[in-house]
Amino acid sequence: MKSASTSMTTFSWRLLGALLLLVVAPAASAPLQLFPYFASGAVLQREAPIPVWGQAGAGAEVTVTLAGTSATVTADAAGRWRAALPARAAGGPFAMTIASGAQTRTLTDLYVGDVWVASGQSNMEWRLDQADGGIAEANAANDPQLRQFKVPKGLANEPSNTLPAGAAWASATTPAATRAFSAVAYYAARGLRAELGIPIGILNTSYGGSRIETWMSEDMLGYDEGDVTLGNGEPERQPTVAWNKMVHPLLGLPFKGVLWYQGESNADNLDDALAYGDLFQTMITGWRADFGQGDLPFVWVQLPNFGALQTVAEGTPPTYNAWPELRAGQSRALALPNTGEVISIDTGNPDASGSVDIHPTNKEPVGERMALVLREVAYGEDIVASGPRYASNQLLDDGSVAVSYTGLGSGLANADGTLNGFTISGANGTFVWANAEIDGDRVIVSSPSVSTPAMVRYAWQYNPGNLGVPGAADLTNAEGLPAAPFEAAVNPGFSIAQFSAARTTIEAGQNTVLSWRVFDAATVTLDGAPVALEGSQSVSPEATTTYTLTAVSASGETLTASVTLEVIDPSLINRARSQPATASTVEACCGDPREAAFAVDDDLTTRWASAWSDGVGDNPEDPNYDGTPDDEWLAVDLGGPIDIDRVILTWEASFGTVYELQTSFDGYNWTTVYREDAGDGEVDDITFSAPVTGSHLRMQGIDRTTIAGQQFGYSLFDIAVYGEVSAIVPPTAAASPRTGNVVTAGEATTLVADVSGSVQTATFYVDGVELATDDAAPFIASWTPEASGVAEVTVEVVDASGITVRSAPAVVFVDDGSLVRFEAEDATVEGGSDGNGHTPLTSSSAASGGEYLDLREQWAITLPPVTVDEAGTYLLSIGYQMTYESPKTQNLIVNGVTTPIVFTAPDNSTWMQRGLEVQLNAGENAISLVGSWNYMSVDFLAVGAATPPTSGENAPSTGSLMLDAPRPNPARGATTIHYSIPEADHVRLDLLDVQGRRVAVLVDANQPSGEHSLPVSTSSLAVGVYVLHLTAGRAAQSRRMTVVR
């Protein structure tokens, strides 16, 4: 697709290394340059040839010398050169010279040791100074042989040969440098340094919020960012883009192995979690192939505990399994050679309720455990590197299950004598908490409510609790290392426990997956081919096929099971069956409503009918009557593009005499593909000479039949659509304001189109009126809303093949200044700090009141009572900034009603507004924003038509000088300033610009104690940020004020 192969005369640059692609001057003047990895302070991989590459003049000779060994190479016509020096044992410091003609580069303070690639998302990126005790660790660090090469964040749609700008080495010798290390990688490297005594380099290439697909090449995935959109379209979650920019340029560098900590962004839903295991193994094998170093050691951190505590004390075992399933997918990669897994199920930082944030700051034990696993996997040490891991189970005569383990160390252990975290189910699949006790090297699991166990689990929750928490999963070995979570079918003895297909009916050309589980068999075959006791296999039969699984026991007993896959001719599949259907109107005058869904329900006794009765004559008026009974329609969403070759309409007595069939890719733009001008009812079987393609089909009525002098609504028993799945991939589009769905009347805002496919033009609409067209990515338009209210924003895009698609409308709230802001810094705040002395309150000229809350860990913001005059629906807007990952889901609680809100942002610096409508009571209302996913800044919560706040920092006070934020702020034309002074005094209120220069004196007079209000006109002020500075006696306060038009 997008990948291109470039052939060199002497070697493949794709395999041997990624080179700087620079515009090269003639040989006489071209500067001698090095790939950024090769710099003073670098760690080079021991016991492997040492590559060095860069740029020089075309045809120039380049000589590289390291500790008495040299290599001379000639740059190619593009100026690219690459030298290889002999492998060396660990040691240093060394110096390296790179000479070309009169130019010489000298690198100093080089060490040769082991280099570990550290990659993944935020928990690998997490800096040492963000970890518990990390600042103290960094302040005390003084190890010149522990170093990190940090690759800055960068994304690319195509494989790149250059790293993002700013990649550099640093050593753990100063607090500032050490604080920026990956915390997990630092602690792992520290452990290796202590045991091995050799230099250790960390190559930190990680990106918070990224999915696993982001770190895989198009060759590994079979698709790239142009083919699919993952997550909510966030750039760092799209396929291949981090691989292209942050890994591909490193190909050709030798490493000791890979440290990996990722998975959170693939655990948002169960489908993604279930897909992770295969993706992960594909990524490991793909990285190894591209790095070209055989079975490179690959060690990862299994996802830690996260979210609300889920133990026996919290009720029945949870049923939603995304995180446990993803952990299981990670563990399955242990089937690959030279791999290891770090169990971190007990390392979260629980709050008072036991809930754990998605970013545990307790990184030291994770890194230390990783060092143990590395010593075992990569260095071959015979040590106890991890805790107990499930091996097998046996159903005992009394109905209990004996679970056996590997990784016993000095034996199974439990700190308090009460073993928790096990659940068990019978054939019905309902899990209950189980009794468990250690019996030598086994755990005996049972429950009086499950007489015949079918499944057994351990720590199979998002958050099974930290060791020491009452009821938490607490099995360890005697060395204190935690047992790994697992799920297993209970072994009933020799049997075929499962043989099934993901789908038993498929179209020709499609595939499905066969899965099986067999117990205590000596051999198992699938249609005669040997297979494992448990496994799966993708099959794509051309015709209906029966597959047979055969199991033979050690004694010769044979069992068989069969699965038949029915293969259907695609032309016989009704694409409309049970698909979403909508209609212009639904008849409701004369009995139960005749819904649109009745036309696609495969039941010819039900029907859709449009509203027709205007109430004239004997018929009751239909509440759905729209005044145009001839102009009615029924539409079906086909679930994706179909090359339609046949449509069958089965009419009731009230049929369409004139109608059109229309197709659409988006449900908004319709193309007529057939017209009937003399319909006669019953069954209309319409066949197209050439397929017509669309994702939606619509019957658009034009005229109806007359029955005994009366016209009723269009009435269809059934609409059937036939055709094959199309190869056409239409573009997709969505439009929204760049800064969120709340904008200000009279103020220009930028609309942004989020598109996929080969989009050529994007036309923006507001409330159906064309605004502007952009013909170059990124597709944007400027919009200045004139009045308050609610607007619908859409974008219509056209791709290179001429397909037109319009986005679903995005609701945008337009504020005219009636939103009353409650500053976050004036609210009651619980939590929001971290273990390193961070406090949330932060000053910034960009914040509406001059301050905002930079929140970390778990937190809650509670406003003072919000008062409105009448009960009803009110607009609530939240001003925020995503200081780390996007998206995040937090909870808004209004009068005890919780609403999850997804917060997104284009980057980590833009201030956004997220608006929604909430129900408020007359009088006072309780409003809180609760964060369970940390690192987010909140500026304000604003409520339409509320009484301005009179509590918190804004409250009038007789005990101290108090300057309230101006209301409204931002100010458009006018605002009011409220302040109070504790006693009679001389008061001075100045208006300053952000450089501190006086713009105006607003008050300069003696005033009595108490509250004061000052209306101020801002119409003569330039747009921008100002500072209000109040002094009274020796006290002073300042507030920010923003002026807009």
NUNU-168343 format. One record per residue (C-alpha): z, y, x; residue in three letters. Coordinates in steps of 0.2 Angstrom, whole numbers, plus 2048, in hexadecimal, padded with zeros to 3 digits. Each point is the difference from the previous one (the first is absolute). Layout:
BEGIN
ZYXALA...
***
This chain:
BEGIN
800800800MET80680E80BLYS8037F6810SER7F380280DALA7FE7F6810SER7FC809810THR7F97F680ESER804804813MET7F77FA80FTHR80F7F8808THR80D7FD7F3PHE8058037EESER80A8107FETRP8067F97EFARG8097F2808LEU804807811LEU8088107FBGLY7FF8107F6ALA7F980F80ALEU8018127FDLEU7F08077F7LEU7FE811808LEU7F180C802VAL7FD7FD812VAL7F980D80CALA7F57FD80EPRO8077F580EALA80380E80CALA80B8097F4SER8077F37F4ALA8137FF801PRO8097F0805LEU80A7FB7F1GLN80B7F17FBLEU8047F77F0PHE8118087FBPRO80A7F0803TYR7FC801812PHE80C80E805ALA80F80380BSER80F7F77FAGLY7F67F17F8ALA8057EE800VAL7F27F4804LEU8007EE7FAGLN8067F480EARG7F77F0804GLU7F08057F8ALA7F180A808PRO8038127FFILE7F280A7F7PRO7FD812802VAL7F280A7F8TRP7FA8117FCGLY7F280D802GLN7F780780EALA7EE806804GLY7F27F57FCALA7FD7F480EGLY80F80680AALA80A7F480BGLU8137FF7FBVAL80D7F880BTHR8117FB7F9VAL80E7FB80CTHR8117F97FCLEU80C7FB80EALA7F37FB80DGLY7F37F87F4THR7F18097FBSER7F17FE7F4ALA7F080A800THR7F48017F1VAL7F280B7FBTHR80080A7F0ALA7F27FC7F4ASP7F380C7F9ALA80D8077F3ALA80D80280EGLY80B7F27FBARG8087F580DTRP80D7F2801ARG8087F980FALA80B7F0801ALA80E7FE80DLEU8087F0804PRO80F7FA7F7ALA811804807ARG8127FA7FEALA80D80B7F8ALA80580F80BGLY7FE812804GLY80080F801PRO7EE801805PHE7F380D802ALA7EE7FE7FBMET7F180B806THR7F08027F6ILE7F280880BALA7EE8057FCSER7F780B80CGLY80B80F803ALA80B7FD7F1GLN8107F6802THR80D7FC7F3ARG8117FA806THR80C7F77F4LEU8127FD806THR8107F87FAASP7F67F07FALEU8097F07FCTYR7F97EE7FDVAL80A7F67F3GLY7FE7FA7EEASP7F880B7F3VAL8037FD7EETRP7F68087F2VAL80B8067F2ALA7F78037F0SER8038007EDGLY80680D7F4GLN80F80C7FFSER80E7F4805ASN7F77FD810MET7FB812802GLU8128057FCTRP80780A80FARG80F7FC80ALEU8088107FBASP7FE7FC7EEGLN80A7EF802ALA8137FE7FFASP807804811GLY7EF804807GLY803812806ILE80F7FA80AALA7F57F2807GLU7F380C805ALA80C80C807ASN8077F280BALA7EF7F8805ALA7FB800812ASN7F47F2802ASP7F080580APRO7F97EF7FDGLN8008007EDLEU7F280B7FAARG7F68037F0GLN7ED8057FEPHE8008097EFLYS7EF8007F7VAL80080E7F4PRO7FB7FD7EELYS7EE8007FDGLY7F37F87F4LEU7EE7FD801ALA7F37F97F4ASN7F67F880FGLU8067F7810PRO80480D80CSER8027FF813ASN80B80F802THR8138017FBLEU80780E7F6PRO80380F80BALA812801808GLY8027EE805ALA80C80080EALA80D7F680ATRP813804801ALA80E7F7808SER8127FD7FAALA80780C80CTHR8048107F6THR8078027EFPRO7F18097F9ALA7F47F3806ALA80A7F17FBTHR8048077EEARG7ED7FE7FCALA7FF7ED804PHE7FE7F47F2SER8127FB7FCALA7FC7ED7FDVAL7F47FF80FALA80D80980BTYR80E7F57FCTYR7F57F1803ALA7FA806810ALA812804806ARG8047EE7FCGLY7F27FA80BLEU80480C80EARG8117F9800ALA7FB7EE802GLU7F0801809LEU80380F80CGLY7ED804800ILE7F88117FAPRO7FC8007EDILE7F380B7F8GLY7FF8037EDILE7EF8047F9LEU8058087F0ASN7F28017F4THR8088017EESER7FC80A7F0TYR80D8037F2GLY7FA7FA7EFGLY7F27F6807SER7FB7EF7F8ARG7FB7F180AILE7EE8037FBGLU801810809THR8027F7811TRP7F27F37FDMET7EE802805SER7F17FF7F4GLU7FC7EF808ASP8117FA7FCMET8008067EELEU7EE7FE7FBGLY8018127F9TYR805812806ASP8068107F9GLU7EF8047F8GLY8017F07F5ASP8118007F8VAL80E80D7FDTHR8127F9803LEU8118067FAGLY7FE8117F8ASN7F280580BGLY80C80780EGLU7F6801811PRO80C7F680AGLU7FF7F17F3ARG7ED7FE801GLN7F87F1809PRO7FB800812THR804813803VAL80F7FD80CALA7F87F2809TRP7F180A803ASN80A80F808LYS8107F9806MET7FC7EE806VAL7ED7FF803HIS80180C80FPRO80D7F5808LEU7F57F0801LEU7FE7FB812GLY812804805LEU80A7F1804PRO8117FE7F7PHE80F7F4800LYS7FF7FF7EDGLY8038097EFVAL80F8067F7LEU7FD8037EETRP80A8077F2TYR7F68037F0GLN7FF7FA7EEGLY80980D7F5GLU7F08087FASER7F97EF7FBASN80F7FC7F6ALA7FD80D7F2ASP7FB7F27F4ASN8007ED7FFLEU7ED7FE802ASP800809810ASP80F7F7806ALA7F87EF7FDLEU7F1805809ALA809806810TYR8037EF808GLY7ED7FC802ASP7FC812805LEU80E7FF80DPHE7FA7F0808GLN7EE807800THR80680F809MET80A7F780DILE7F17F5804THR7F480F7FFGLY80B80A80CTRP8017F280CARG7ED7FD800ALA7FD813803ASP80D80280DPHE7F87F1809GLY8107F9807GLN8027EF7F7GLY80F7FD7F6ASP808810804LEU8138007FBPRO8028087EFPHE8118037F9VAL8058097F0TRP80E8067F6VAL8027F97EFGLN80380D7F2LEU8128057FFPRO80B8017F1ASN7FB80E7F5PHE8058087EFGLY80E7FD7F4ALA80C7F2805LEU7FC7F07F8GLN80E7F3801THR8097F57F5VAL80B80E7FCALA7F280A7F8GLU7FB7F37F3GLY7F27F37FFTHR7F47FE80FPRO7F280D7FFPRO7EE7FA7FBTHR7F580D808TYR7FB7F8811ASN7F480C809ALA80B802810TRP8067EE801PRO7EE7FA7FEGLU7FA80C80ELEU80E7FA80BARG7FB7EE7FDALA7EE805804GLY806807811GLN8097F0804SER7F17F57FCARG7F8808810ALA80C7F680ALEU7F47F27FFALA7F580A80CLEU8047FC813PRO80A80C80AASN8088097F1THR8128057FCGLY8098097F2GLU80F80B800VAL80B7FE7F0ILE8078117FBSER8067FC7EEILE811806804ASP7FD81080ATHR7FE80D7F2GLY80C80F7FEASN8087FD7EFPRO80780F7F7ASP80F7FF7F5ALA7F77F67F3SER7F97F480DGLY7EE8077FESER7F6801810VAL7F280C804ASP7EF7FB805ILE803807812HIS8107F7806PRO80680B80FTHR80A7F1807ASN7F27FC80DLYS80A7FA80EGLU8047EE7FAPRO7ED7FF7FBVAL7FB804811GLY80D7F5808GLU7FA7F17F5ARG7EE804805MET8057FF812ALA8077EF7FDLEU7F17F97F7VAL7F480880ELEU80B7F780DARG7FD7EF7F7GLU7EE8037FBVAL7F880A80EALA80B7FB80FTYR8047EE7FBGLY813801801GLU80A7F37F8ASP80C80B7F6ILE8068017EFVAL7F480E7FBALA8028007EDSER80A7FA7F1GLY7FE7F17F5PRO7EF7FD7F9ARG7FB7F47F1TYR7F97EF806ALA8017F57F1SER80A7FA7F1ASN8057F07F7GLN8057FE7EELEU8117F6800LEU8057F47F3ASP80D80C7F8ASP7F280D7FCGLY80580B80FSER7F380580EVAL8047FD812ALA7F780E80AVAL7FD7FD813SER7FD80D80DTYR7F9803811THR80780E80BGLY8117F97FELEU807806811GLY8127FB801SER8007FB7EEGLY7FF8087EELEU80D80D7FDALA80680B7F2ASN80D80E804ALA80B7FF7F0ASP7FF7EE7FBGLY7F68047F0THR7ED7FE802LEU7F680B7F5ASN7ED8047FDGLY7FA7F07FAPHE7F77FE7F0THR7F97F17F7ILE7F57FC7F1SER7FA7F27F5GLY7EF7FC7FAALA80180F7F5ASN7FF80C80FGLY8108097FBTHR80B80380FPHE813801800VAL80C80380ETRP8057F0808ALA80F7F9809ASN7FD7FD812ALA80B7F880EGLU7FC7FC812ILE8007ED804ASP7FD7FE812GLY7EE806804ASP7FC8017EDARG80480B7F2VAL8047F77EFILE7FA80A7F1VAL8047FD7EESER8038077EFSER8087F87F1PRO7F38097F5SER7F17F8809VAL8017ED7FFSER7EE7FD808THR7FC80D80CPRO7EE804803ALA80181080CMET80D80680CVAL801812808ARG80A80980CTYR801813802ALA7F18017F4TRP8048127FBGLN7FB812805TYR811803806ASN80B7F0801PRO80E80B809GLY806803811ASN80C7F3809LEU8118047FAGLY7FC8077EFVAL8087F57F2PRO7F37F47F9GLY7F380480DALA7F57F3808ALA80A7FB80FASP7FA7F0808LEU7FF802813THR8017F580FASN81080080BALA7F880D80BGLU80080C7F1GLY7ED8017FELEU7FB8007EDPRO7F77F27F7ALA7EE8047FBALA7FC8027EDPRO7F67F17F9PHE7FA7F97F0GLU7FC7ED7FEALA7FC7F37F3ALA80D7F37FFVAL7FA7F0808ASN8017F27F2PRO7FA7F280CGLY7EE7FA801PHE7F680A7F4SER7F280C7FDILE80A80F7FAALA7F280B7FDGLN7ED800800PHE7F880F7F7SER7F280D800ALA8038137FFALA7F28007F4ARG7F97F17F7THR7F08097F9THR7F580A80CILE7EF807800GLU7F37F880BALA801809811GLY8128047FEGLN80F7F7809ASN8117FB7FCTHR80F7F8809VAL8077EF7FFLEU8127FE804SER80B7F1803TRP8117FA805ARG8047EE804VAL8117F8805PHE8047F280CASP7EE7FA802ALA7F97F8810ALA7EE8067FCTHR7F880D7F4VAL7EE8027FDTHR7F680C7F5LEU7EF7F77FBASP8027F580FGLY80480E80DALA811800808PRO80B80E7FCVAL812806802ALA80E7FB7F4LEU8008127FAGLU7F180C800GLY7F28097F8SER7ED800801GLN7F380C7F9SER7F27F77F7VAL7EF8067F9SER7F87F27F7PRO7EE8027F9GLU8037F57F1ALA80F7FA7F6THR80A7F580DTHR80F7F5800THR80B80180FTYR80C7F1804THR81080180BLEU8067EF806THR8117FD808ALA8057F0809VAL8127FC804SER8067F7810ALA8027F07F6SER7EE8017F9GLY8038077EFGLU7F280B7FATHR80180F7F4LEU7F180B7FATHR7FE8107F7ALA7F08097FASER7FA8117FCVAL7F08047F7THR7F8811803LEU7F48057F2GLU7F180A807VAL7F880B7F3ILE7EF808800ASP803813802PRO7F48037F3SER80B7F77F3LEU80F80B803ILE80480D7F3ASN80680F80BARG8078097F1ALA80C7F27FBARG812807800SER7FB80F80AGLN8088117FCPRO7F78087F1ALA8018127F9THR7F88087F1ALA7FD8127F9SER8097FC7F1THR8097F17F7VAL8007FD7EEGLU8128017F9ALA7FD8057EECYS8007F07F8CYS80C7F3807GLY8047FC812ASP7F780A80DPRO7F07F8806ARG803802813GLU7F280180DALA8087F1808ALA7FB7F57F1PHE7EE801806ALA8037F7810VAL80E7F37FBASP7F57F17FEASP8057FF7EDASP7F28037F3LEU80D8027F3THR806811807THR7F5810802ARG800811806TRP7FB80E7F4ALA7FE812802SER80980D7F4ALA7F58057F2TRP80A8067F1SER8028127FDASP80B7FE7F0GLY7F28047F4VAL7FF7F57F1GLY80B7F17FEASP8027FD813ASN810806808PRO7FD80C80FGLU8007F8811ASP80D80880BPRO7F37FD80EASN7F18077F8TYR7F880C80CASP7F38087F4GLY7F17F8809THR7FF7EE7FAPRO7EF7FD806ASP804805812ASP80C7F3804GLU8017F380FTRP8087F1807LEU8017FE813ALA8057F180BVAL806801812ASP7F87F1809LEU80C80080EGLY7F280580DGLY7EE802802PRO7F67F27F7ILE7ED7FE800ASP7FE7FF7EDILE7F27F57FAASP8067FD7EEARG80B8087F2VAL8047F77F0ILE80780B7F1LEU8077F67F2THR80280C7F1TRP80A8007F0GLU7F78067F0ALA802812806SER7F480080EPHE7F780E80AGLY7EE8037FBTHR7FD80B80FVAL80A7FF810TYR7FF800812GLU8077F580ELEU80680A80FGLN8067FC811THR80C80980CSER8087FE811PHE80F80B7FCASP8028007EDGLY7FB8137FFTYR7ED801805ASN7F67F57F5TRP7EE7FA801THR7F67FA7F1THR7F97EF804VAL7FB7FA7EETYR7FD8087EFARG7FF7F87EFGLU7F780A7F3ASP7FF7F37F2ALA8107F5801GLY8027F37F3ASP8117FA803GLY8077EE803GLU7FD7FC812VAL7F680B80CASP7FC7F6810ASP7F980C80DILE7F87FA810THR7FB80C80EPHE7F07FC809SER808806810ALA813801802PRO8098117FDVAL81080380ATHR8108077FBGLY8137FE800SER8018067EEHIS7F57FC7F0LEU80180B7F1ARG7F87FE7EEMET7FD8127FBGLN7FD8017EDGLY7F380C7F9ILE7FE7FA7EEASP8097F47F4ARG7F97F47F3THR8048047EETHR8087F37F5ILE7FF8027EDALA7FE813802GLY80F80180CGLN801802813GLN80E7F8809PHE804800813GLY7F77F780DTYR8087EF800SER7FE7F380ELEU8077EE801PHE7FB7FE812ASP7F780880EILE7FB7F480EALA7F9805811VAL7F77F480CTYR7FA802812GLY8057FD812GLU80D80A80BVAL7F580E808SER7FF803812ALA8008127FDILE810809805VAL8018117F8PRO80A80E808PRO8118057FATHR8088117FEALA8108097FCALA804812800ALA81080A802SER807810807PRO8047FE812ARG8128067FETHR8047F67F1GLY7FE8007EDASN8098117FDVAL7F780F805VAL8038137FDTHR7F680B7F4ALA7F680D809GLY8017F7811GLU7F27F7808ALA8037EE803THR7F57F3808THR7F97F17F7LEU7FD7F080AVAL7F57F17FCALA8067EF806ASP7F07F6800VAL7F97EF806SER7EF7FB803GLY7F180A806SER80480F7F6VAL7F380E803GLN80680E7F4THR8108037F6ALA80180C7F1THR8118067FAPHE8048037EETYR80F8097F8VAL8027FC7EDASP7EE7FA800GLY7F9810807VAL7F77FE810GLU80980980ELEU7F67FD811ALA7F67F3809THR8037FB812ASP7F37F680AASP80A7FB80FALA8107F7804ALA80E8037FEPRO7FB8057EEPHE80A80F7FBILE80080F7F4ALA80A8107FDSER8078037EFTRP80A80F7FATHR8087FC7EFPRO80280F7F5GLU80D7FB7F3ALA80E7F47FESER7FF7EF7F8GLY7F97EF803VAL7EF7FE808ALA7F67F0803GLU7F77FF811VAL7F27F4803THR7F27FD80DVAL7EF7F97FEGLU7F87F880FVAL7EF7FA804VAL7FD7F380EASP7F17FC80BALA7F87F57F3SER80280C7F2GLY80E7F87F7ILE80B80D7F7THR8127FE7FDVAL80D80B7F8ARG8137FF804SER80D7FE7F3ALA8088107FBPRO80F80680BALA80D80A7F6VAL804810809VAL80E80B7FAPHE7FD813803VAL81080B802ASP8008127FBASP811803807GLY80A7F97F2SER8067F180BLEU812804805VAL8047FA811ARG8107F7804PHE801800813GLU8047EF808ALA80B80980CGLU80B8067F2ASP8017EF7F8ALA80E7F3803THR7FA7F480DVAL8067EE804GLU7FA7F880FGLY7F0806809GLY8077FF812SER7FE7F380DASP80B7F880EGLY7FA80D80DASN8088107F9GLY7F18067F6HIS80580B7F1THR7F48037F2PRO8018137FELEU7F1808809THR7FA811801SER7ED8047FFSER7F680F7FBSER7F47F47F6ALA80E7FB7F5ALA8028097EFSER812806803GLY7FF800813GLY8087EF801GLU7FD7EE7FBTYR8077EF802LEU7F97F480DASP8077F07F9LEU8027EF809ARG8087EF7FBGLU8057FF7EEGLN8048107F7TRP8028087EFALA7FD8127FBILE8098067F0THR7FC8117F8LEU80D80B7F8PRO7FE7FE7EDPRO7EF8057FAVAL8018097F0THR7F18027F3VAL8018087EFASP7F77F37F7GLU7FE7ED801ALA7EF7FB804GLY7F37FC80ETHR80180A810TYR7F6801810LEU80A7FB80FLEU7F9803812SER8077FA810ILE7FC809810GLY7FF7F380FTYR7F97FC811GLN7FD7EE806MET808801811THR7FC7EE804TYR7F67F37F6GLU7F68037F0SER8017FA7F2PRO8137FE7FCLYS8077FC7EFTHR8108097FBGLN80A8017F0ASN80280F7F5LEU80F7FE7F4ILE80080C7F1VAL80F7FE7F4ASN8027EE806GLY7EE7FB7FEVAL7F87FA810THR7EE803804THR7F87FA810PRO7F580D808ILE7F37FC80EVAL7FF80F80CPHE7F080180BTHR7FA80D80DALA7F080280BPRO80B80280FASP812803807ASN8008137FFSER7F88057EFTHR80C8067F3TRP7FC7F87F0MET8058017EDGLN8017F17F5ARG8028047EEGLY8037F67F0LEU8068037EFGLU8127FB7FBVAL80A8007F0GLN80F80C801LEU80E8037F3ASN8058117F9ALA80D80780BGLY8057F8811GLU7F77F2808ASN8047F580FALA7F27FE80DILE8007F7810SER7F47FA80DLEU8057F0809VAL7F77FA80FGLY8017EE806SER7F280280CTRP80480C80EASN7F880E80ATYR7FB80C7F3MET8038137FESER8048087EFVAL7FE8137FEASP8048027EDPHE8007F97EFLEU7F980C7F3ALA8017FF7EDVAL7F680A7F4GLY80980D7F5ALA8117FB807ALA80E80C801THR801805813PRO80D7F780APRO812807800THR8087F380BSER8007FA812GLY7FB80C80DGLU7F880C7F2ASN8118027F7ALA8078117FFPRO81080180BSER80E80C801THR8067F8810GLY7F180380CSER7F0809801LEU7F27F67F7MET7EE803800LEU7F67F67F4ASP7EE7FB802ALA7F480C7F7PRO7FB7FA7EFARG7F17FC7FEPRO7FC7FB812ASN7F2800804PRO7FF8117F8ALA7F08067F7ARG8018137FCGLY8138007FEALA8107F7803THR8128027FETHR80D7FF80EILE8127FB7FBHIS80F80380CTYR8128017FFSER80D80980CILE8137FB801PRO806812800GLU7FA8127FEALA7F6804810ASP7F1808807HIS7F17F57FDVAL7EF800809ARG7F27F57FALEU7F180080BASP7EF7F87FELEU7F97FA811LEU7F07F7805ASP8027EF809VAL800809811GLN81080A7FAGLY7F78107FEARG80780B7F1ARG7F38017F2VAL80B8097F3ALA8138057FDVAL8047F97EELEU812805800VAL80A80C80AASP8108057F7ALA8127FD7FCASN8027F37F2GLN80F7F87F7PRO8057EE802SER7F77F37F5GLY7EF7FB7FBGLU7F080B802HIS7EE7FE7FBSER7F180A807LEU7EF7FF7F8PRO7F380280EVAL7ED8037FESER7F67F680DTHR7EF8067FASER7FE80C80FSER8057F280DLEU7F47F680AALA7FF7ED7FCVAL80C7F780CGLY8127FC804VAL80E80D801TYR812800804VAL80E8087F5LEU80E80580BHIS8118057F7LEU80E808809THR8118057F9ALA80E80580CGLY7FF7F480EARG7F87F17F6ALA7EE7FD7FFALA7F47F47F7GLN7ED7FD800SER7F47F87F5ARG7ED7FD800ARG7F48077F3MET7EE7FB7FFTHR7F380C7F8VAL7F17F97F7VAL7F28077F5ARG
***
